[in-house]
Amino acid sequence: MNRREALKVGCGAALAAAGLGWSGAGHESAGGGVVSLQMSESMRRLDKAVRLLFDEYMRDPSICLGPDETYYLTGTTAGQNCIRLWKSKDLAAWERLDFEWRYGDSPWHRKYQAAGRPLWAPEVHYKKGTFWLTYSMPTYTDDFKDSGSGLLRSVTGRPEGPYVDVSPEERLGDEIDASLFEDDDGTVYFVWHCGKIRRMKPDLSGPAEPGRKLRIAVPDPDPTHHSDLCAKIHGPNSFDHIGYEGVFLLKIADTYVLTASDHWDGKYTCWAATSKNIYGPYSARYPAIPYGGHNMFFQDTAGKWWSTIFNGPVFEKPGILPVTIEASGRIALREEV
């Protein structure tokens, strides 16, 4: 038995243990639920479809559509020391706003500030009639849980703020790469890092529950699908995770689509899995967007989906990729006319 066959047998056993069946196209839950997916063949042509937004350093780009049909952009920017914002009416011409936010005012920031830690991966969101910014700081220790993530609210409803820290006394997340997800009923969740989640209070003034970790129902033990960081974050024999950083959550009809970053074919890749329940378990994961690690998804004014991207053909610069997201949660490249 070769290595690939052994991995398939191992995955088949995991499927059986989870009450799921194996087929070349994926699996279906025992209750007739979500079918797991494979990478779209269209994604092998993504290089030509990626659109560079502007020629400046940026990692982890995030875009949201504001109430004025203006797009707002942020990300990890030059110096990695503050949050900056850009705006655009057409996703083509971008204008930088006269805005910078630096951490340090909240008590829980102090140890990161004293150690001179950077500010990473902010995201911009428009929810509940105002703008929100998530942010995080690493610690570079052997324990990733020493890092921290937080949430800012614009007190004016404008993207320029000013902003207040929702939780100034303590972190909302114990690691990095924070995001927000709003469900159909208006409930907002704080999600972060490798697939962690906690429900927020209705007014987002703080958490309404402890954090928990989202898991996939079918482990993926293939070592070529994992960064070396996976074992440090999840444990050496833990393979039921969506990724190791850069989590994002969205919903298509009644299907939750959970994405995060991991490795695939030597590429920093966006992996995806689906569930009918926000807390999972989620389906077997699949590599959705090669080079698409630490991306997020947004809709334009016409309702079309896009993914952000900063790797591959646009190395450490902000880019976007036209995609479709089917009701099943399958992500594919959208052919632009």
N, C-alpha and C positions, 0 to 999 in steps of 0.2 A: 504493500500500500504506500503510495507516494504522499508527499506532504499535503497536496491539495485534496486528495481523497480522504486523508485523515481528518482534515479540517471539516470536510463536508459531513463525515460521519459524526464528528463531535457536535456540529451544529444541528444535525438531525436528532441527536440524543437530547440536546437542549430544547428543541422544538417539542419533542415528545413529552419531555418533563413539564413543559409549559402548557400541554394540552393542545398543541398546534401541529399542523401537518406540513410536510416539506414538499416543495415542487421547484422546478428550475426557475419559475417566475416569482417565487416568494412564498408567502404563507398566508393563510386566513385564520382568524381566531375561531376557536371552537364554537362560539356563539354566532358565527356568521358576520363578524364585525369587520375591522379594517384589514385590508390586504396590504402586505408590505410590498415595496417597490424596488426597482433597480434604476441605476443611472440612465437617463435618457441619452440615446445615441446622439441627439442634437448637441449635447454639451461638449462633444469632442470638437465642435466647430466654434467654441465660444470666443477664441482669440479675435476673430474678425468682427464679432458683435459687441465687444466691450467698447464703451464710449468714455474717453478721458474727459473729465470735467474741467480741470485746469492743472497747469504744470507746477504744482507745489507739493512739498512733502506732506503726506497724510497717511495714517494707518487707521483702520477700524472706522471708515466713514459711515455716517448715519444721516438719513434724510427723512423729513416729514413734510406733509402738505398742511399748510396753515389755513385758517378760515378765510383768508383773503386770496385763496388760490395761488399763494406764493409758496415755493419750496424752500425749506431751511435745512442747512447742512452743518454738521460738525464732525469731529473725529480727533484722533490723537495727532496733534500738530507739532510744528517745529519747536524744539526746546522742551516739549512734554511737560510744560509747567502751568498751563492754563487752558480754559475752554474758550474757543473762538467760534464765531458763527458766520455763515455766508447765506445769501438769499438769491433766488432766481425765479423768474416767471415762466421759463421755458426749458429748464434743465440743461441749458446751453450756455447762456451768459450769466456769470456769477459775480456778485458784489459782496465784498467783505463788510460786515457790520462793525460799527464802532463799539465793540463789546469784548471784554476779557473778564473771566472769572477765575480767581485764584483761591485755592483752599487755605484754611488756617484759622478761620473764625470759630469753627465749632470745636468744642472740647475734645471730641474723639479724634480730631485731626492732629493733635499736638505731637504725638510720637512720630507720625509720618513726616511732619514738617521739620522736627528736630533732626531727623535722619536724612533730610533732603531728598525724600522720595518723589518720583515723578507723578504726574496726573495722567491717567490713561483712559482711553476708550469712552469718552462721553457720548451719550446719545441724546437726541432732541426729539421730543414728543409733544403733540398738542392734544390735550384731553381735559374734559371738565371745564372748558372755557378759558384755559390758559396754557402756557408753555411749561414744560418740565425738562430738566436735564439730569440724567444719571451720570455718575462719575465713579472712579475708583483709583486707589493707590496701592501699589505692591510693596512688599517689605524685603524681598530677595532673601528670605530665610528658607530653611528646609521645610518649614510648615507653611503651606499656602494659605492656611486659615488665619495667619497673622495679617494678611492683607485686608483691605476694607473697601466697601462700596456705599454710596449714598445717593440721595435724591434731592434736587432743588426745585422749588416752585416759583414761577414768576408772579409777583404780587400785583403786577399791573395788567397781566394778560398779554403783554407785549414780549416778543422774543428777546429784546434787550434787557428785560427785567425792570427793576432789580429783583434778585432772587433771594429766597430764604431757604435754609436747610430744613427739610422736613423732620429729620431726626438728628438734632445737633449734639445730643448727649451720647449716642451710641450708633454704631454701624447698623445699616439695614442688611448688609450682606457681609459675610466673613471672608470673601475672596474678591476677585476682580470681575470686570466685564458685565456691568449691570444693564438691565433693560426693563421696559414696561410692556405689559400686555393688558388690553381691555377686552373683556368678554361681552357677549351679546346683551347681557343684562346690566351692563355698566360697571360690573365689578372689575377692579384693577388689581393686577398682580405684579409684584416686584420679582423679576427673575434675574439670575446671575450665574456667572462662571461656567460650570460644567453641567448645568441642568438643575439648579436649585431654584426654589420658588416659595413665595409667601404671599398670602392674600393681604391687601391693604384695607384700612378703614374706608368707609364710603367717601369721605372727604380727602382721602390720601394723607391725613395728618400723622399717620404712623402705621405700623403693622398691626393686623388683626389676628395674626396667628404666628406660631413659630415657623421657621423655615423647614422645608423638607426637600428631599432629592428625588427628581423624576428618573425613572428607570425604564429600560427597554426589556421586553418580555423574552427576547431571544439573544443571548450573549453572542458577542463577536470576538472570538479568541484569535483571529488571524493577526500575527504580529506586524504584518505589513500595513495594517489598518490603524495602527496606534503610534502616537508619539511616545518618546521615552518618558514624557511627563505623566502619561496615564497611570503608570504603576505608582508613581509618587503621590498622585492626587487621589486615586481610587483604591489603591492597594494592588499588590503584585499579581493577584489572581482574580481580579474583578473586571468583568467584561460586559456588564449590563448597563453601560453608560452611553449617552448620546455623543459625548466628546469630552474634551478636557478644558475648553474655554470658549468664549464667544457665543454664548447661548442666545437664541431668539425664539419667540413663540408667536404664532399667528393662528387664525382659524378660517377655514374655508367651509361654508355651509355648517355641517355639524361635526366636522373633522378638525381636530387640533393638529397642527404641524409644528413639531419641535425640531429645531436645528442647532447645531454647534460645530465647533472646529475639531478636526482630527486629521490624521495623515491618510493618504490613499495614493498608491502608485508614485510615491515620493513627492506628492503635492500637498500643500496646506489647503485642505478641502472642507467644504460645507457638507456635513452629513445631516440626514433628515430621517425622522420617524413620525408615525401618526398614532392617534388614539381618539376614541369617542369620549373619553373622560379626561379632563384637564390634568388630573393627578396620575393618569396612566393606569396600568402599564402601557407603554408605547410599543408599537410594532418593531420588528427587526429593522435596524437602521440601514440606510443605503447612501453611497456617496452621490450627493445631488449636484454639486457644482465644484468641479476641479478648480483649484486656485482660489476658491470662494470662501476660504476660512475667515472667520469673524466678519461676516456680512450681516445685513439685515434686509428686510423686504418692505416695500412701500408701493402704494398705488398713485398713479398720476391723475390729473383732472378728468381724464377719459375713463378711469377705472382700470387701466392696464397696469400689470405688475412689473416691478423692477427689483433687481437685487443690487446692492452696493458691492463693490469689489476693489481691492487695492493691491492685488498680487498677480503674478503671471504676466500678462501683456502690459499691465500698468503698475510697475513695481513701486510700492510705497507712495502712490499718488491716487487721488480719488477718482473712481470710475463707477459706471453703472452698466448693468447687463439686462436687456429685455428678456423677461421670462413669462411663462404661463404657469399657473398653479391650478391643477384640476381639482375637482371635488374629492377625489381620492387622496389628495395631498401630493400628487406627483408633480415634480418641478421639471420644466423643460425649457429649452431656449425658444424664445418667440422670434419668428422671422419678421423683421421689420420691412415694410414696403417702401 
